[in-house]
Amino acid sequence: MSSFSDEAIRRGASRLRAAVFAAMIVILLIYVAARLNLQLAQAHVEYRLHEAPFGQWIALGSVALLLIALFRLSQMLGRLGRGELFSGAVIGRFRSFAWWLLVMALFELVAPITAGLLYASRTFPHFLRMTVDLRDVLTVGITLLLFLLARLLERARAIESEMREFV
């Protein structure tokens, strides 16, 4: 029974890895199309920048950090697809994915506020608009949960190792 579930995990991880690569390509294409104001047939890509100054740079940073996080996720899924269920490398890639996702979430939370503060210090009269998107706060919370899941994976790895010693 165990080999069947391991095989199902491997297949699922491989499929999910392909989906993550496809998502990365779509995200990159949409970003480039929006930045270049491209129009394909009747489809037009429209995007909105952060209302903060330097919105284009914030958007670029967010997309870059998201793509790094997704790449780390794809590395983890690749190892799962090869049958490494509780290896240190899988857990390390998962932790790295969580780290880059946390960096992205914190960047999206802090960058507009920082840009607004920098811009307000140069303008007269002083007017500062600080916007906090609750989705960014939620993303930070979810990524912190991913670190807890990484610890659970480490514990599962230790239990698996102990079980092998009994056999």
MONORZI-V635880 format. One line per field, one symbol per residue. ss: DSSP state (h for helix, s for strand, l for the rest). psi: psi as a letter, one per 30 degrees, with the letter a starting at -180 (. if undefined). burial: 1 if it has 24 or more other C-alpha atoms within 12 Angstrom, else 0. A space follows every 50 residues. Layout:
ss->???
psi->???
burial->???
This chain:
ss->lhhhhhhhhhhhhhhhhhhhhhhhhhhhhhhhhhhlllssllssllllll llllhhhhhhhhhhhhhhhhhhhhhhhhhhhllllllhhhhhhhhhhhhh hhhhhhhhhhhhhhhhhhhhhhlllllllllllhhhhhhhhhhhhhhhhh hhhhhhhhhhhhhhhhl
psi->eeeeeeeeeeeeeeeeeeeeeeeeeeeeeeeeeeeghlkjbfkkkklklk fllgeeeeeeeeeeeeeeeeeeeeeeeeeefggjehleeeeeeeeeeeee eeeeeeefeeeeeeeeeeeefflkljkkkkkkkfeeeeeeeeeeeeeeee eeeeeeeeeeeeeeff.
burial->00000000110011011001100100010010010000000000000001 01101001111111111111111111111111101111111111111111 11111111111111110010000000000000000100110011011001 00110000000000000
